[in-house]
Amino acid sequence: MREMLGMRIREMEDLDGILPDIVTRTIWMRACFRCGDWVGGEKCFSENLENMSSDMVCWDTRIRGLLESTDKEAVGRGWRLVGDLVSKLDGGGDAAHAMDGRLVETVLRRMLPRVSSRPLYMSPYEVLETGEILRIFEWAERNISADSGNLYEIIISSLLREDKIEEALEVHDTMCRRGVWSPRSVNCMIVRALAIPRTSDAGENKGVARAISKAEEFIVAKIPVQQYAAAYFILLKLALQNRDYECAWRLVDKHYPIARSATGDESGAPGAVSCVYPSETMYNTFLRLTKEHGNSQQHRLVLVRMTEHINAIRQSHPAPARRIGRVHSYYKETSS
């Protein structure tokens, strides 16, 4: 495919007398990198330096191609290029036009999985000094778009991989202050991290309960009602895995039968955000695990609660009621 593309570009130049534009050249450069020919990609950039050096997409394609390479020399060259480019951007030099959210995202996506504070390091494939790494990171951090949820997700996930929960919560607070919608994936990552017991009695129910309680505080304070079911599902599953039925029922009762936003009133006034709680997924997990545990009493109690819940929401929320009803019917049949 790359050879065919190159042949067509040469035909355009030699037979048709048409000079390929910057888009065509960028496609060719990207094809070289994807085929493992990073030297060809660099050659394409250098041969078209006048046009490509003034286009952010070209810089992004070049840097991404080098950093994604499996060749040690290419990755090293890519990080040196990032360092040089950041120096020019910080100094307001000729490369200032190249700075863009996509370039920041490319740098962060390649940098954060490789950065640790215990101690700070880069993989052997990368050649920058610690001070240079920090300078690049600070530049990327300063230039994150205020509304870029993806970049915040990159940072938060990287911090959580390093077990830096407090730092991740600070970044999440920044998202909230800037009015960035926090995706469900980000919120659930934090809930899952908070729910992991970190005390000496982590193997006991009280350690799990304390961790779950901390995660609950985060849910109520930071997570929108529409994401309650996904967030509480994580906690419910953890409680049930530890056979802490008291905690599990407290979670199920938390917002039963309808979870409402803080701005909504009890009558569910127009405009108020609400959702059925617990969801059919939470019920399904509760029933499945009580069945695996052989706890028939708890199993029956869940089925009774589901019947009550279905009757309570049948008129106001018919679709969720049907979904819960299907789960109820399945387990009732398999239990009989």
N, C-alpha and C positions, 0 to 999 in steps of 0.2 A: 504493500500500500504506500509506504514512504517513497519507494523507488518510482512508482507511478506518479505520485504527486510531484516529485522532483522532475520527472520527464515532462510533465505537463507545464510546469513553470518554465523550463528551458524552451519548450515549444512556443510559449507565449512570447518569450524574449526574442528567439531566433527567427521563428517563422511568421509570427503575427506582429512583431514589433511592439508588443505591449509590455510595459514595465510593470511587474507585480507591485501592488500597493502594500502598505504596511500590514494590512490584515492578512494578506496572502503570505507575506514573509513570517508573520507571527505564527501562522498555522504550520508553516514549514519548520520553524524553530521548535515548536511544541512537538511535532512529529519526530524530530531528531532525538529529543530528550526521552520521549516515551519508548523509542526503540533502543535506548541505551547508548546512543551516539551523542554523548554530551559534548564531545569535541566538535561535531558537526553543528550542534546547537549554538555553541560559542562562536563558531566561524560565521554562522548566519548573522548573529548579532553584530560582530565586528565589521562584517562587510557592509552592513546597513546601519552603521553607527549613527550617522547624521540624523536619520529619521527615527530609528528605534530608541535612541537615548533620550528622546523628548516625550516618549509615550509610556505612561505608567503600566499599561497592560503588558508591554514588552519587558519592562523590568520585572514585573511580577512573574511572567512566564519563564524568564531566564533564571531568576532566583529559585523559583519552585522546582524547575527542572534540575538544577544543580543539587539542591538540598534533598531531593527525592531519589537521587542517584544511588546505586549500590557501589559506586566507585569511590574509594577513599579520597583520591585526588580531587574529584569533582565536588564532593561535600565540603572538603577543606576550602576549595576555591569559592564555593557558594557562601560560606560563612565569612571569608575575608571580604568578599564583595558586599555582603550585608554591612559589615563593619565600616567599609569605606563609604558606602552610600549613606549610612546613618550619620557619619561625620559631616558629609556635605549637607545633609538635610538640617542637622543641628546648627550648622554654620550659615545656613541660608544661601548656599552656593547654587551652582547651575542645576543641581539635581533636585532642587526644591519642588519642581513641578511634578516629580515622579511620586511624591508621597500621596498615598491614598489608603482608604480603609482596607482594600484587598491586600495591599502590600503588608500592612500591619498584621493582618490576620495570617498571612503566609508565614511571617517571621514567628509569630506567637505559636502557631500550630507546630512548627518544627523545633522551637526552642523549649517550650514549657515541659514537654515530656522528658527532656534531657537535663532539666535543672533541678537541683536538690539543695537544701540548706544544711544537710547533715552528711558530709560537707557539700558546699557548692561544687559542682563538677560538670564537665561536658564529656560526651562519649569520646573514645579514642579517635573517632573519625573526624572530630572537629578540632580546630587548631587555634582558637582564640584564647587569650588570657582571661582570667577571672574578671579583671576590671573591665575588659572590653565586653564581656558577656553582660555584666551588670549595666553597662552604658546602653547596650542595645535594648535590654529589657526595659529600662527606664524610658527610653525613647518610644518603644511600642506602647507602654502603659500610658504615656502622656497623649498619645495620638489615637487612642481607642475612641471610636465614635460613640457619642452619648446614647445612641439608640441601637447599638449593635449587640443584641442579645447573644449572638453566636460567640463573639469574642469573650464576653463575660463567662459564658459556659466553658470555654477553653480554660480560662484562668481558674474557675471554681473547681472543675474536674481535676486539674493538675494539682491544686492545693490539697484536695481531698485524698488524692493518691499518696501524697506525702504526709497524710494524717494531720494536716494543718487546718483543723476545723474552725478555730477562732478567726484565722485569716480569711477562710472561705466565707464565714458569716459577715465579715467586714466588707468583702467584695459584694455580697448579696445586698447588704444595706446600701451600698453605693448605687446598685442597680435600682433599688426602690426609690432612693432620693432623686435619681435622674428620670424617674418615670418610665423606666424600661420594663416591659412586660416580662416577668420571669417565667420561662417555659416550665412545663410540668416536669421535664427530664431533670432540670436543674434543681427544682424544689425537692423532688423525690431523692436525688442523690444526697442532698443535705439531710433530709429526714433519715435516710438509711444510715448515714454516718453518725448522726446524733444518737440513734437507737442502739448503737453497739456499746455494750457495757464496758467501762474502763476502770472498774474498781477491783479490789482484791477478791471480792465475792462475785465476780462476773458470772460464775457458773450457777449461781443461785437466783431464784426468782426475784429477790429483792434488788439485786443488781440490775436485772433486766427491767424491772418496774421503774427504777429510777431513771434509767436511760430513756425508756419510753415516755416518761413524764416530761423529760427535757425536750424530746422531739415534739410532743404535743404542744408545748408552749410555743415552739417555732411555727407549727402549723396554724394555730389560732392567730398568731401575731402577723405572720408574713404571707400565708398562702391563700389565694382566692378560693371562694366557696366551690367554684366549679372543679377544683382539683382535690377537694377533701377526700373523695372516695379513693383516689389513687394513693394519696399520702397516708391515710389511715389504714389502708390495706397492708402496707409495709409493717406497721406496728402490730396490727391484728395477727398477721402471720407469725411474727416474732413471738408474741405472747403465747399463741397456740403451740408453737414448736417447743416452748418451755412448759407447756401444760398449765399455764397460769390463766385459768378460766375466769377468775375474778377480774383480772386486768382486761381479758378479752371482752367480757360483758360490759365493762365500763366503757370500752372503746365503741362497742356496738350501740350503746345507749347515748353516746356523746351528743349526737345531733338528731336522734330518732324523733319523728319519721322523716322530717324534711330539714335539711341544712339551709339556713338563710344567711345572707350577707348582713353585716352590721347595720347597713343603711335600710334594710327592709324591716317592716313591722310584722307582727304576729299574723296579720291577715293576709300577708303576701301581696301587698299593694303593688300596682303596676309599676314596672321598672325595678322592683326588688329582685336581686339574684338569688335563686334557690335551686336546690337539687335534691333528689331522693337520697336518703342516707339511712342505713347502709346500702351499698349497691349490691347487685346480684353477684358480683365477683367476691365481695367480702363474705356474703352468705355461703357461696359455694366453697370457699376455703374453710370456713368455720365447720361446715358439714363434712367436708372431705377429711379434715384432720381429726375431728371427733370420732369419725368412723374408723380411721386408721388406729386411733388410740383405744378403740373398743369401749368408748364412754357413751353408752346408749342413753343415759339420762341427759347429758348435755346435748346429744344429738336431737332428742325429742324436744327439748326446750327451744332449740333453734328453729325447728319446724313449726312449733306453735307460734313463735315470734314472727316468722315469715307470714303465716296466715293472717295474723293481726295487722302486719304491715301492708299486705296486699289490700285488705279491706279498707285501711285508712287512706290509701293513696289511689284507689281504683278510679275515682272520678277526676281528681285533680291531675294525676300523672299516669294515664293509662298505659303508655309504652313501657316505662320502668316496671309498672305493676305486672305486665305480661312477662317481662324478662325474669323478674323474681319468681313469678308463678311457674315458669318452665323449670327453673332450678329446683323449686319446691316439689314439683311433680316427679322429677327424676329421682330425687333422694327418697321421697315417700314410697315410690314403687320399689326401689332397690332395698329399702329398709324393711319392707313388709314380707 
